[in-house]
Amino acid sequence: MKPEIQNPASSIIEHPDCFGQLDTVFPVGEEGLRTSPPECMKCSHAKACLQTAMRGPEGLKLQEEKVDQAYKCGLIGKLERWSRKKLIRQEIEAMTSKKKPKHRDS
């Protein structure tokens, strides 16, 4: 007999309540720079948590700020800044429109 293979996608992984919350897992420190707290780095979910936070709307807004900083420092030009910000805003819009229920009048 062949052993049963368990599908890892079907298993439910429980995350802590703070999972994916940008201001918890990657807060702004005293010097104005973001850093992960030591207690978050000890968590077994640290990598996935931070990745989830950065893919969320707040993380995308942070990426948009980084694009603006790169432009101010002369690392990217006006056209590249516009293009990157447009893509980020489209991602944010797609996320927020998925979360909002659509009401139909009928």
Secondary structure by P-SEA (a helix, b strand, c coil): ccccccccccbbbbbcccccccccccccccccbbbbccccccccaaaaaaaaaaacaaaaaaaaaaaaaaaaaccccaaaaaaaaaaaaaaaaaaaaaabbbbbcc
